Amino acid sequence: MLRINEQIAIEDWELTEQFVRSSGPGGQNVNKVATAVELRFEAERSPNLPNPVKRRLKRLAGRRWTDAGTLIIQCDETRSQARNREIARDRLSELIAKAVVKPKKRIPTRPTLGSKKRRLKAKKVRGEVKSLRGKVDPDT
């Protein structure tokens, strides 16, 4: 069981791990041992995640979210299968923890009168600088 917070815990049946051969460092070991892990989480079918959390998780996951509603996390950072498995599980729990946090609703604000005046003054000054860059009249 993977515990996210007090309310949310992911059951073992929702997670599937597949070990594949890793690219990267490892020498001859790379060709023999399947150290990279591919962690699959059946997020869409999970009874432990509320629907708003699922929607936010889908947005956060991006390309890692499949059409079937599965979240796939791959890890081949280390040469140790156990360590890669641990890293993948940590990444999953961090992603779900981020999705649990409800984003603050933005309250639209209006510019103050002072900021409007400062903006217009700066535009006028800039316009004057640019107008002074024009061609010089030889008669004056």
Backbone bond lengths (Angstrom), bond angles and torsions (degrees), N, CA, C in turn:
res aa  C-N    CA-C-N  psi(-1)  N-CA   C-N-CA  omega(-1)  CA-C   N-CA-C  phi
1 M - - - 1.449 - - 1.532 109.01 -
2 L 1.335 115.33 136.10 1.460 122.22 -179.21 1.526 107.87 -109.96
3 R 1.345 117.70 109.88 1.463 121.70 -176.77 1.524 109.74 -89.88
4 I 1.335 115.88 126.21 1.464 122.63 179.81 1.529 109.58 -94.70
5 N 1.324 116.60 -54.02 1.463 122.70 174.44 1.531 108.42 -149.60
6 E 1.327 117.42 -165.34 1.472 120.11 -176.51 1.532 112.26 -63.99
7 Q 1.344 116.55 -34.40 1.466 120.51 -176.28 1.524 113.28 -90.46
8 I 1.319 117.31 -32.73 1.469 120.70 -170.88 1.522 111.15 -111.28
9 A 1.325 114.20 125.54 1.470 121.43 173.73 1.523 107.40 -138.13
10 I 1.324 117.27 133.95 1.463 122.69 -178.47 1.530 108.39 -93.03
11 E 1.317 115.25 126.24 1.469 120.50 179.49 1.526 109.97 -75.61
12 D 1.326 116.05 158.20 1.465 121.34 -178.97 1.529 112.56 -65.65
13 W 1.343 117.31 -32.36 1.469 119.32 -178.10 1.527 112.08 -68.50
14 E 1.335 117.89 -18.73 1.469 121.58 -179.78 1.524 111.91 -81.61
15 L 1.333 116.88 -14.95 1.455 121.95 -178.16 1.521 110.91 -107.35
16 T 1.326 116.02 136.21 1.461 122.06 175.42 1.520 107.37 -127.43
17 E 1.327 115.85 130.96 1.466 119.98 178.77 1.516 109.46 -115.51
18 Q 1.325 114.04 136.78 1.454 120.40 177.08 1.520 107.05 -130.85
19 F 1.324 115.98 131.45 1.460 119.95 -178.94 1.523 109.21 -104.28
20 V 1.334 114.66 131.50 1.461 121.06 -178.37 1.517 109.21 -129.47
21 R 1.316 116.51 166.32 1.460 120.25 177.79 1.518 109.59 -68.68
22 S 1.299 114.43 139.34 1.452 121.31 -174.16 1.523 111.03 -96.76
23 S 1.324 115.39 150.50 1.460 119.60 170.08 1.517 106.51 -94.61
24 G 1.309 117.89 171.19 1.453 120.19 176.62 1.516 113.45 97.07
25 P 1.339 117.17 -157.18 1.456 120.91 -173.05 1.522 112.97 -66.43
26 G 1.319 115.79 152.06 1.459 119.61 177.00 1.509 112.69 147.61
27 G 1.316 117.56 -8.97 1.467 120.31 178.49 1.514 112.10 62.65
28 Q 1.322 116.20 -137.67 1.469 120.83 -179.63 1.520 111.28 -67.55
29 N 1.322 116.12 -22.02 1.460 121.09 -179.45 1.532 111.40 -59.83
30 V 1.332 116.59 -32.78 1.464 122.32 -178.84 1.526 110.92 -58.10
31 N 1.328 116.74 -37.88 1.459 120.42 -176.00 1.523 113.37 -78.62
32 K 1.324 117.14 -12.82 1.462 120.23 -174.35 1.524 114.07 -108.88
33 V 1.340 117.70 -36.15 1.461 120.97 -169.62 1.525 110.93 -112.85
34 A 1.331 115.69 134.65 1.460 121.25 177.52 1.525 108.32 -87.01
35 T 1.338 116.86 94.83 1.461 120.65 -176.49 1.521 113.26 -101.26
36 A 1.313 119.06 -24.70 1.463 121.44 -179.27 1.522 109.29 -73.23
37 V 1.325 116.29 142.29 1.460 120.68 -179.05 1.523 109.82 -115.24
38 E 1.323 114.99 142.63 1.462 122.38 173.90 1.526 105.79 -120.88
39 L 1.333 116.33 107.39 1.457 122.41 -176.67 1.519 108.74 -96.97
40 R 1.328 116.14 124.05 1.468 121.49 179.20 1.523 108.98 -112.17
41 F 1.342 115.24 129.53 1.463 121.41 178.69 1.519 108.00 -120.52
42 E 1.321 115.94 120.54 1.473 121.48 179.77 1.529 108.45 -77.69
43 A 1.310 116.57 75.63 1.471 121.95 -172.52 1.520 112.57 -68.21
44 E 1.318 117.06 -41.09 1.468 121.32 -176.08 1.530 111.25 -63.65
45 R 1.337 116.83 -35.19 1.467 121.15 -177.71 1.524 112.75 -91.71
46 S 1.316 117.45 -3.35 1.461 120.74 -174.58 1.526 111.59 -67.90
47 P 1.341 117.11 123.21 1.466 119.74 177.50 1.534 112.02 -78.47
48 N 1.326 117.22 -12.71 1.460 121.26 -176.17 1.521 113.95 -85.60
49 L 1.339 117.19 -14.36 1.469 120.22 -179.13 1.528 110.01 -103.26
50 P 1.333 117.96 127.53 1.467 120.17 173.89 1.530 110.48 -67.76
51 N 1.319 117.02 156.00 1.472 121.52 -177.02 1.527 113.99 -57.99
52 P 1.351 120.09 -42.45 1.475 118.39 178.33 1.530 112.25 -61.35
53 V 1.335 116.64 -36.17 1.466 120.97 178.85 1.528 109.43 -67.34
54 K 1.327 117.26 -39.37 1.472 121.41 178.21 1.523 110.60 -61.59
55 R 1.347 116.18 -43.00 1.471 119.84 179.98 1.527 111.17 -63.45
56 R 1.339 116.25 -44.67 1.471 119.43 179.30 1.525 111.08 -66.45
57 L 1.337 116.58 -37.34 1.464 121.13 178.70 1.521 110.51 -64.01
58 K 1.321 116.84 -40.30 1.472 121.09 178.65 1.525 110.38 -62.16
59 R 1.344 116.47 -41.16 1.462 120.48 179.56 1.529 110.83 -67.86
60 L 1.330 117.11 -40.99 1.462 120.95 -179.95 1.528 112.29 -69.45
61 A 1.333 116.57 -35.33 1.468 121.01 -175.66 1.520 111.83 -70.24
62 G 1.310 118.10 -35.13 1.462 121.31 179.00 1.520 112.40 63.63
63 R 1.338 116.84 -121.82 1.470 121.59 -176.50 1.519 112.82 -70.65
64 R 1.315 117.15 -16.41 1.471 119.88 -179.54 1.518 112.10 -75.55
65 W 1.336 117.84 -9.48 1.466 123.48 179.60 1.522 108.40 -92.90
66 T 1.332 117.41 124.67 1.468 120.56 -179.29 1.523 110.28 -89.10
67 D 1.340 115.66 170.19 1.464 120.95 177.81 1.522 111.61 -64.39
68 A 1.323 116.79 -27.32 1.461 121.56 -179.06 1.532 111.98 -80.76
69 G 1.329 117.62 -2.36 1.452 120.83 178.98 1.516 113.29 85.72
70 T 1.324 115.89 26.18 1.462 121.36 178.63 1.522 109.40 -104.99
71 L 1.311 116.09 135.78 1.453 121.97 177.29 1.524 107.83 -98.18
72 I 1.337 117.13 122.60 1.462 121.64 -177.22 1.526 109.26 -111.65
73 I 1.327 115.76 124.80 1.463 121.53 176.96 1.517 108.12 -120.92
74 Q 1.339 116.31 125.33 1.461 121.51 -179.68 1.516 109.53 -110.95
75 C 1.339 115.99 143.83 1.456 120.41 178.03 1.521 109.69 -145.53
76 D 1.333 116.00 124.44 1.470 120.87 175.12 1.527 109.36 -138.57
77 E 1.341 114.77 35.90 1.468 120.02 -175.76 1.524 113.11 -69.67
78 T 1.325 117.32 -42.17 1.453 119.72 -174.40 1.529 110.59 -111.32
79 R 1.326 115.79 172.68 1.460 120.86 178.44 1.525 111.45 -87.33
80 S 1.344 116.29 -4.48 1.455 120.94 -178.41 1.521 110.70 -98.73
81 Q 1.320 116.41 127.48 1.459 121.48 179.38 1.534 110.47 -63.65
82 A 1.329 115.88 -43.08 1.470 120.57 -178.69 1.525 111.27 -63.54
83 R 1.332 116.75 -41.61 1.467 120.82 -179.56 1.525 110.82 -67.29
84 N 1.330 117.34 -41.38 1.468 121.15 177.19 1.521 110.56 -61.59
85 R 1.322 116.48 -39.75 1.472 122.11 179.43 1.534 109.37 -63.22
86 E 1.320 115.80 -43.26 1.463 121.87 179.36 1.534 110.69 -63.89
87 I 1.331 116.89 -44.06 1.470 121.51 179.79 1.526 110.41 -62.31
88 A 1.333 116.93 -43.70 1.466 121.19 -179.54 1.528 110.63 -62.40
89 R 1.327 117.27 -42.48 1.468 121.05 178.65 1.524 110.85 -65.58
90 D 1.333 116.59 -38.91 1.468 120.13 177.46 1.528 110.83 -63.33
91 R 1.327 116.18 -43.07 1.473 120.65 179.12 1.528 110.55 -60.93
92 L 1.331 116.34 -42.14 1.454 120.62 179.49 1.521 110.12 -62.74
93 S 1.325 117.18 -46.79 1.464 119.64 -178.11 1.534 110.93 -65.50
94 E 1.336 117.92 -36.31 1.473 120.85 177.07 1.522 110.83 -64.88
95 L 1.327 116.23 -42.28 1.465 120.85 -179.71 1.526 110.91 -63.70
96 I 1.319 116.64 -43.71 1.465 120.45 179.23 1.526 110.00 -67.71
97 A 1.334 117.21 -39.37 1.471 120.46 178.17 1.529 110.86 -61.63
98 K 1.338 117.18 -37.93 1.473 120.90 176.18 1.516 110.53 -65.14
99 A 1.341 116.30 -39.21 1.466 120.57 -178.29 1.525 111.60 -70.51
100 V 1.320 117.54 -25.47 1.467 121.45 -179.89 1.526 110.45 -69.17
101 V 1.334 116.92 -34.14 1.467 121.08 -178.28 1.520 109.55 -71.10
102 K 1.327 115.33 119.98 1.457 120.80 -179.59 1.527 109.07 -78.11
103 P 1.349 117.78 126.43 1.472 119.11 -178.72 1.526 111.20 -68.28
104 K 1.335 115.22 147.01 1.463 119.91 178.70 1.514 109.57 -70.78
105 K 1.330 115.27 140.62 1.457 120.07 177.60 1.523 108.38 -78.46
106 R 1.317 116.25 130.15 1.464 120.94 -178.35 1.519 109.81 -75.26
107 I 1.324 115.08 131.06 1.452 120.63 176.70 1.529 107.09 -100.89
108 P 1.337 117.55 114.03 1.464 119.18 -177.64 1.531 110.82 -67.96
109 T 1.321 116.35 135.65 1.462 121.07 179.76 1.524 109.52 -118.47
110 R 1.326 114.78 159.79 1.463 119.69 179.78 1.514 109.04 -106.28
111 P 1.336 117.15 148.66 1.469 119.13 178.27 1.524 110.58 -67.32
112 T 1.335 115.82 145.05 1.466 120.26 179.88 1.524 109.70 -75.67
113 L 1.329 115.50 163.50 1.464 120.77 179.91 1.524 110.07 -62.15
114 G 1.342 116.72 -41.01 1.471 121.24 179.55 1.519 111.55 -61.51
115 S 1.339 117.36 -42.38 1.470 119.74 -179.05 1.524 110.84 -67.82
116 K 1.336 117.16 -34.47 1.478 120.32 177.20 1.531 110.01 -64.30
117 K 1.340 115.46 -45.22 1.473 119.90 -178.87 1.539 110.97 -64.38
118 R 1.349 116.72 -42.17 1.469 120.23 178.62 1.521 110.74 -62.03
119 R 1.332 116.76 -41.13 1.460 120.99 179.79 1.528 110.73 -62.50
120 L 1.330 116.68 -46.68 1.469 120.88 -178.75 1.532 111.33 -65.85
121 K 1.343 116.09 -37.72 1.464 119.88 178.33 1.531 110.13 -64.21
122 A 1.326 116.74 -43.83 1.464 121.40 179.42 1.525 110.72 -62.72
123 K 1.343 116.41 -38.36 1.469 119.90 178.14 1.532 110.56 -64.69
124 K 1.338 116.17 -41.58 1.465 120.74 -179.22 1.533 110.31 -64.11
125 V 1.351 116.75 -44.38 1.460 121.58 179.30 1.520 109.51 -61.52
126 R 1.316 117.47 -44.85 1.459 122.26 -179.31 1.536 110.39 -62.87
127 G 1.342 115.95 -40.70 1.461 120.73 177.93 1.520 111.97 -62.20
128 E 1.345 116.37 -40.57 1.466 120.49 178.42 1.525 111.04 -64.47
129 V 1.332 117.07 -42.37 1.468 121.55 178.42 1.526 109.46 -58.95
130 K 1.332 115.94 -44.59 1.468 119.69 -178.26 1.533 111.38 -68.08
131 S 1.341 116.58 -36.95 1.469 118.88 -178.90 1.533 110.74 -67.46
132 L 1.348 116.66 -30.21 1.464 120.73 178.64 1.525 112.20 -71.69
133 R 1.324 116.28 -14.41 1.470 119.33 179.08 1.537 112.79 -82.67
134 G 1.325 115.76 -0.71 1.461 120.04 -176.96 1.525 111.48 -66.94
135 K 1.323 114.65 179.87 1.471 119.98 -179.97 1.524 110.42 -66.86
136 V 1.312 116.29 142.90 1.460 121.58 -179.63 1.533 107.77 -86.87
137 D 1.332 115.72 131.33 1.456 120.55 179.18 1.528 109.02 -83.37
138 P 1.349 120.38 119.49 1.468 121.27 -175.60 1.525 113.81 -67.90
139 D 1.344 118.42 -18.52 1.462 121.09 -178.29 1.511 112.39 -72.84
140 T 1.325 119.02 -26.05 1.470 120.33 -176.26 1.493 113.43 -95.16
